[in-house]
Amino acid sequence: MNASTWLSSKLNLLRNSAPASEPTQVQDRSTRERLDATVRQQKEALSPRSLRRTLTLLQAVVDPRVSEVEGGRRAKALADWYALAPTNERQDLWLLISEQFGPDAVKVRAARDGYDAALGTVDEGQAEIRLRRALVSPRTRLLQRFAAYPGGMRFLVDLRAELLPQLKANKRLLALDAELENLFSTWFDVAFLELRTISWDSPASLVEKLIKYEAVHDIRSWADLKNRLDSDRRCYGFFHPSLPNEPLIFVEVALLHEISDNIAPLLDEGAAPEDLQKSSVAIFYSISNTQAGLRGVSFGDSLIKRVVETLRAEFPKLKTFATLSPIPGLRPWLAKNVDSLLARMSEKELSALGRELSFEPPTATHVLAAIDQPLLLEALSLKSPLRLFLMRCAAHYLGCERKDEQVLDPVARFHLGNGARIERINWFADASPKGLKQSHGLMVNYLYDLKRIDKNRAQLEKGESPASGDVQDLYFS
């Protein structure tokens, strides 16, 4: 029996012996215990016999005696089985890869002891090499062979996307997730990515993906999409050779003559295009990651840099690069912290706010009820105490709030980490249901001052968020 016939027979046995699909559940027994058992527990998908067959198939993929081509072919056959398998059987495959293909503990321990003993001696370098080699797991080789066949990278990215939601409930999968993230960080390094302009003249299949993956401002129609690809707009995406015509991340840019303070004009399909001869400002108003399986692999920093370079080459008059960004965590954070924020206001400020709300002293209940009325918010004047309070809350949330020493808001964390600064809080800048749900309609401009990016990053590393003077003036003392 040749290798191909053997592999097919094993896969057929696995398919024929699989039980009916059951809901995904956390496994109580480790794969080692299940492989040594004879009876399947009720919540387990694959029987011990089927689990052993699956392990044999995985070991065949990583067998060092077979060529890369044959290893990739075997991986493809397993991936075809996986595509038809129910979720709980897929989880058994994840568990096997995670638990049965780790580094050799004995070799790691010996190499670590050797490295500790060699520290400070001429043998330190060689000891480090031995330790590095010992830490390379068979799991790495296995995943590399899955990536080797055409479509294999797509398979692995989709596998991780399906795996990620299970991590919180099943810690046994963490090793596989960490291995995938580490490999993806290398395979999807910016050196291997191509920046492409996406326009209305791009292939329809690619343009349709903008509608599918747009994560900030939903694309409502083809007319909406065409507006975002008009003459005064640009759209750029990062692409990888293993995922052709699939943007990993894309950014939408509007070319204007001033920093935008409201999203509605940018999404207005009837608005006249800007005069590109007068455009001096580039506004990044939407950045969308498209692949859930690549979470933790950072593209944004490099994307923005490359886009800025590309825009400056095409439009030398561009001087200002900024965003018009959502504040997705503001509303839930505010709902939990209104009491403590009110306590930080002066008696004079509280009195003015209370008079506007017709309730003194103002309570969290009354403040939250008021800011939950879009028509009321839209009508508030520049001097409104309620408006000022909400603006101060937004500024404080973006510039001062942290968790585990990281900026709390995810969008702020992204842009500040890339070297931008908080430039301006914009009142009622997104009146869409999504904008109201996220931040009571408020949005923020992050400014990318190319001369201060490194200084801003250094400031952020010291625990201080870079922000304009106007934004800092809004912080609660």
Secondary structure, DSSP 8 states (H G I E B T S, - for coil): --HHHHHHHHHHHHHHH----------SS-HHHHHT-SS--TT-SS-HHHHHHHHHHHHHHH-TTS-HHHHHHHHHHHHHHHHHS-HHHHHHHHHHHHHHSS--HHHHHHHHHHHHHHTTSTTHHHHHHHHHHHH--HHHHHHHHHHHSTTHHHHHHHHHHHHGGGTTT-GGGHHHHHHHHHHHHHHT-GGG-EEEE--TTS-HHHHHHHHHH--SS---SHHHHHHHTSTTEEEEEEEBTTBTT--SEEEEEEEESS----SHHHH-TTS----TTT--EEEEEEEEE--GGGTT---HHHHHHHHHHHHHHH-TT--EEEE-B--TTHHHHHHHHHHHHHTTS-HHHHHHHHHHHT-SS--HHHHHHHHT-HHHHHH--TT-HHHHHHHHHHHHHHHH-EETTEESSHHHHHHHHTT-EEEEEETT---SHHHHHHHTT-EEEEE--TTTHHHHHHHHHTT---B-HHHHTTS--
